[in-house]
């Protein structure tokens, strides 16, 4: 069963009626409901296209957070071969909200790292809902250093509400770990490619996405703070998240115009959660293209281009 978002309620009613008709026909084979069900399917398809043709920023946030969107583990399982997970930060613990390891993408040896949210209650708790602790960022640093040593492109899959803000994380140096991870991204002399597959929240996302190429799925978001957090700070009212989502310019289209995002990867009609296989395939094709664009550049050129890219952020302004 598809989990419908708030704005999809009319769609849920139409698709529900079509399924009811088919259920009745299964119970009574003499009933002919094909024509009525097909008409409802057509109506649902048209409504789906209409709903997703011009999503507001807040609705984009809802789609980006949909529980059935493919997550990091789904992409790794589908796109990469010979994946060998590497665990731990060699200092404190292994943070399960960050996964990564050696793998091959289209035959190319790479290091893949990403945030994993989990897909059921148990795994979401284990993965801390994709919110990394300091040891998660230190694990990412360790893997990036390993990739740099052996000349392997680094691919990061970003999907996090933000770094975990708990007391223990702060005590163990959360802000320092995020800063070190961002610094390591900028130091690498191998290609670094990031794809925002869902949420790209705050410094927790920047620590993985200070890359040569930043791609975003069409309905993903990337922002310095969540709309709810922004609304709580500016208006002292988290219910003003719709207004803050508009102001944050967090959609892939806005960020592409501002030069933060280099490539927008189209999603299937109705979002990645409606056709995960097609979404994963589109990301895979984009990754192969971006790796091939960068793999022959020298280490100094890659590092210089990456640093100049980030120094230039904001030069296009927010007046548009």
C-alpha positions in Angstrom: 0.0 0.0 0.0 1.2 3.5 -0.9 1.6 5.9 1.9 -0.2 9.1 0.7 0.9 12.5 1.7 -1.6 15.2 2.9 -1.9 16.9 -0.4 -2.4 13.5 -2.1 -5.7 12.8 -0.4 -7.9 13.4 -3.5 -5.6 11.0 -5.4 -5.9 8.4 -2.6 -9.7 8.5 -2.9 -9.7 7.9 -6.6 -7.1 5.1 -6.5 -9.0 3.6 -3.5 -12.2 3.5 -5.5 -10.5 1.8 -8.5 -9.1 -0.8 -6.2 -12.5 -1.4 -4.5 -14.0 -2.0 -7.9 -11.3 -4.5 -8.8 -11.7 -6.2 -5.4 -15.4 -6.6 -6.0 -14.7 -8.1 -9.5 -12.2 -10.6 -7.9 -15.0 -11.8 -5.6 -17.6 -11.9 -8.3 -16.0 -12.9 -11.7 -19.3 -12.1 -13.5 -18.9 -8.4 -12.8 -17.3 -6.3 -15.6 -15.6 -3.3 -14.0 -12.7 -2.9 -16.5 -14.2 0.2 -18.2 -15.0 2.0 -14.9 -11.6 1.1 -13.3 -9.8 2.3 -16.4 -11.6 5.6 -16.3 -10.6 6.0 -12.6 -7.0 5.1 -13.4 -7.0 7.8 -16.1 -8.4 10.3 -13.7 -5.8 9.4 -11.1 -3.0 9.6 -13.6 -4.1 13.1 -14.7 -4.4 14.2 -11.1 -1.0 12.9 -10.2 0.6 14.8 -13.1 -1.3 17.9 -12.0 -0.2 17.6 -8.3 3.5 17.1 -9.1 3.7 19.6 -12.0 4.3 22.5 -9.7 4.9 21.4 -6.1 5.4 24.2 -3.5 8.6 24.1 -1.5 6.8 22.7 1.5 5.3 19.9 -0.5 8.8 19.2 -1.9 9.9 18.8 1.7 7.1 16.2 2.3 8.1 14.2 -0.8 11.8 14.4 0.1 11.0 12.9 3.5 8.6 10.2 2.3 9.2 7.0 4.2 9.1 4.8 1.0 11.7 6.8 -0.9 14.7 4.6 -1.7 17.5 5.1 0.8 21.3 4.9 0.7 21.3 1.1 1.2 18.9 0.6 -1.6 21.1 2.6 -4.0 24.2 0.7 -2.9 22.5 -2.7 -3.3 21.2 -1.8 -6.8 24.0 0.2 -8.4 27.3 -1.1 -6.9 29.0 -4.4 -7.2 31.5 -6.0 -4.9 30.5 -3.7 -2.1 32.7 -4.2 1.0 31.4 -2.3 4.0 34.0 -0.6 6.3 33.0 0.2 9.9 34.1 2.3 12.8 36.1 5.6 13.3 39.0 3.8 15.0 38.4 6.0 18.0 35.1 5.6 19.7 32.4 3.5 17.9 30.7 2.6 14.6 27.9 5.0 13.8 25.2 3.1 11.9 23.6 6.2 10.5 26.6 6.5 8.2 27.5 3.6 5.9 30.3 3.2 3.4 32.9 1.0 1.9 34.7 0.0 -1.3 32.7 -0.9 -4.3 32.6 -0.9 -8.1 30.3 1.4 -10.1 30.0 0.3 -13.8 33.3 -1.5 -13.3 35.1 1.5 -11.8 36.5 1.1 -8.3 35.1 3.7 -5.9 34.5 4.6 -2.3 30.8 5.1 -1.5 29.6 6.8 1.7 26.1 7.8 2.7 23.5 8.5 5.3 21.1 5.7 6.0 17.7 6.4 7.7 16.4 2.8 7.9 13.1 1.5 6.5 11.2 0.3 9.5 10.9 1.2 13.2 13.7 -1.1 14.4 16.2 0.0 11.7 15.3 3.7 12.0 16.1 3.6 15.7 19.4 1.7 15.0 20.3 4.2 12.2 19.2 7.2 14.4 17.0 8.3 11.6 20.0 9.2 9.5 21.3 11.8 12.0 25.1 11.2 12.3 27.1 11.5 15.5 30.7 12.6 15.6 32.0 9.1 15.0 29.9 8.9 11.8 31.7 11.9 10.4 35.1 10.6 11.6 34.3 7.3 9.9 33.6 9.2 6.7 36.9 11.1 7.1 38.7 7.8 7.5 37.1 6.3 4.3 37.9 9.5 2.3 41.5 9.4 3.4 41.7 5.7 2.3 40.2 6.6 -1.1 42.6 9.5 -1.5 45.6 7.2 -0.7 44.6 4.7 -3.4 43.3 7.2 -6.0 39.6 6.1 -5.8 36.7 8.4 -6.7 34.5 9.2 -3.7 30.7 9.1 -4.1 28.5 10.4 -1.2 24.7 9.9 -1.0 23.2 12.5 1.2 19.9 12.0 3.1 19.9 13.5 6.6 17.7 15.9 8.6 21.0 17.1 10.0 23.7 16.1 12.4 22.4 14.6 15.7 22.1 17.4 18.3 22.3 15.2 21.5 24.3 15.9 24.6 26.7 13.0 24.0 27.4 14.0 20.4 28.2 17.6 21.6 30.5 16.2 24.3 32.4 14.1 21.7 33.0 17.1 19.4 30.1 17.2 16.9 30.9 20.6 15.4 34.6 19.8 15.2 33.9 16.4 13.4 31.6 18.2 10.9 34.2 20.8 10.2 37.0 18.2 9.8 34.8 16.2 7.4 34.1 19.3 5.3 37.8 20.2 5.3 38.6 16.7 4.2 36.2 16.9 1.3 38.0 20.1 0.1 41.4 18.5 0.5 40.9 15.4 -1.6 42.8 14.9 -4.8 40.4 12.4 -6.2 36.9 13.1 -7.7 34.2 13.7 -5.1 30.6 13.4 -6.3 27.6 13.9 -4.1 23.9 13.2 -4.7 21.2 14.5 -2.4 18.7 11.6 -2.6 16.2 13.0 0.0 17.0 15.6 2.7 20.2 17.5 2.7 20.0 19.1 6.2 22.5 21.7 7.6 26.2 21.1 8.2 25.5 17.4 8.5 24.9 17.4 4.7 27.6 19.9 3.8 30.2 17.6 5.5 29.5 15.0 2.8 28.6 17.3 -0.1 31.5 19.7 -0.5 32.1 18.0 -3.8 33.3 18.6 -7.4 29.8 17.8 -8.6 26.6 18.1 -6.5 23.5 16.5 -8.0 20.0 16.5 -6.5 17.0 14.3 -7.2 14.2 16.5 -8.6 12.1 16.4 -5.3 15.0 16.4 -2.8 15.8 19.4 -0.6 19.1 20.9 0.6 19.1 23.6 3.2 21.1 25.2 6.1 18.2 24.3 8.5 14.8 22.5 8.3 11.8 24.7 7.6 10.4 23.9 11.1 13.6 24.9 12.7 13.8 28.1 10.7 10.2 29.0 11.6 10.8 28.3 15.3 13.8 30.7 15.3 12.4 33.5 13.1 8.7 33.4 14.1 8.8 31.4 17.3 6.2 29.2 15.6 7.1 25.9 13.9 3.7 26.0 12.2 5.0 28.7 9.8 7.2 26.0 8.1 5.4 26.7 4.8 6.6 30.3 4.8 10.1 29.3 5.8 10.3 26.6 3.1 9.6 29.4 0.6 12.2 31.7 2.0 15.0 29.1 2.3 15.2 28.4 -1.4 15.8 24.7 -0.7 14.4 23.0 -3.8 16.7 21.6 -6.6 15.4 24.1 -9.1 16.3 27.1 -6.8 19.7 25.7 -5.9 20.5 25.0 -9.5 19.8 28.6 -10.3 22.0 29.7 -7.4 24.9 27.5 -8.5 24.8 25.2 -5.4 23.5 22.2 -7.4 25.2 21.2 -10.6 22.7 18.7 -11.9 19.0 17.8 -11.3 18.1 14.2 -11.7 14.5 13.7 -12.8 12.2 11.5 -10.7 9.4 9.2 -11.9 5.9 10.7 -12.0 4.7 11.1 -8.4 8.2 11.0 -6.8 10.9 8.3 -6.3 8.7 6.4 -3.8 6.2 5.5 -6.6 8.9 3.9 -8.8 12.1 3.3 -6.8 13.7 1.2 -9.5 13.4 4.0 -12.1 14.7 6.6 -9.6 17.7 4.4 -8.7 18.5 3.8 -12.4 18.4 7.5 -13.1 20.9 8.2 -10.2 23.1 5.4 -11.4 23.3 6.9 -15.0 24.1 10.4 -13.6 26.8 9.0 -11.3 28.5 7.1 -14.2 28.4 10.3 -16.3 29.9 12.5 -13.5 32.6 10.0 -12.6 33.7 9.8 -16.3 33.7 13.6 -16.5 36.2 13.9 -13.6 38.3 10.7 -13.5 41.0 11.9 -15.9 41.6 15.3 -14.2 44.7 15.7 -12.1 44.5 15.8 -8.3 45.6 19.4 -8.1 43.0 20.4 -10.7 40.2 18.5 -8.9 41.1 20.2 -5.6 41.5 23.6 -7.0 38.2 23.4 -8.9 36.4 22.2 -5.8 37.8 25.0 -3.6 37.0 27.7 -6.2 33.5 26.3 -6.5 32.8 26.7 -2.8 34.4 30.1 -2.6 32.1 31.3 -5.4 28.9 30.1 -3.7 26.6 33.1 -3.1 28.0 35.1 -6.0 24.8 34.7 -8.0 22.8 36.3 -5.1 19.4 35.6 -3.7 17.5 38.5 -5.4 16.1 36.4 -8.2 
